[in-house]
């Protein structure tokens, strides 16, 4: 079982710019994915006018995207 500090690090809130850097995509791509519906929507939430993303949610979303891709497609 991790410490409180380790838990906080795993649940760190990321900005749009940090998510774009993590995924190596433009900011506009991240914003576009916040407007999608279904599995293409990137998991995030609004704090006032600002989007925030939990790092663990983003990493899980990446894995689901990877697993969802068929070999050879």
C-alpha positions in Angstrom: 0.0 0.0 0.0 1.4 3.4 -1.0 2.0 6.4 1.1 -0.3 9.4 1.0 2.4 11.3 -1.0 2.6 8.4 -3.5 -1.1 8.4 -3.9 -1.2 12.2 -4.5 1.6 11.8 -7.2 -0.4 9.1 -9.0 -3.6 11.2 -8.9 -1.8 14.4 -9.9 -4.0 16.9 -11.8 -2.6 17.8 -15.2 -3.4 20.9 -17.3 -4.2 20.7 -21.0 -0.6 21.7 -21.8 0.7 18.9 -19.6 -1.6 16.3 -21.2 -0.6 17.5 -24.7 3.1 17.2 -23.7 2.5 13.7 -22.2 0.7 12.5 -25.4 3.0 14.6 -27.7 0.1 16.1 -29.5 -1.0 19.8 -30.1 -3.2 21.6 -27.5 -6.0 21.8 -30.0 -6.1 17.9 -30.2 -6.6 17.7 -26.4 -9.3 20.3 -26.5 -11.0 18.5 -29.4 -11.0 15.2 -27.4 -12.7 17.0 -24.5 -15.7 17.7 -26.9 -15.9 14.1 -28.3 -18.4 11.5 -27.1 -17.9 7.9 -26.3 -14.5 6.2 -26.1 -12.7 9.0 -28.0 -13.4 11.4 -25.2 -10.4 12.0 -23.1 -11.3 11.7 -19.3 -11.2 15.2 -17.7 -13.3 17.7 -15.9 -13.7 21.4 -15.6 -12.7 23.5 -12.7 -14.4 26.7 -13.6 -13.1 27.6 -17.0 -10.0 25.3 -16.7 -9.8 21.7 -17.8 -8.0 19.3 -15.5 -7.1 15.6 -15.9 -6.0 13.0 -13.5 -2.8 11.4 -14.6 -4.0 7.9 -13.7 -7.2 8.5 -15.8 -5.1 9.6 -18.8 -2.8 6.6 -18.6 -5.8 4.3 -18.3 -7.4 6.0 -21.3 -4.2 5.5 -23.3 -4.1 1.8 -22.5 -7.8 1.4 -23.5 -7.1 3.2 -26.8 -4.1 0.9 -27.4 -6.0 -2.3 -26.6 -9.0 -1.2 -28.7 -6.8 -1.0 -31.8 -7.0 -4.2 -33.9 -3.7 -5.7 -35.1 -3.0 -4.8 -38.7 -5.6 -1.9 -38.6 
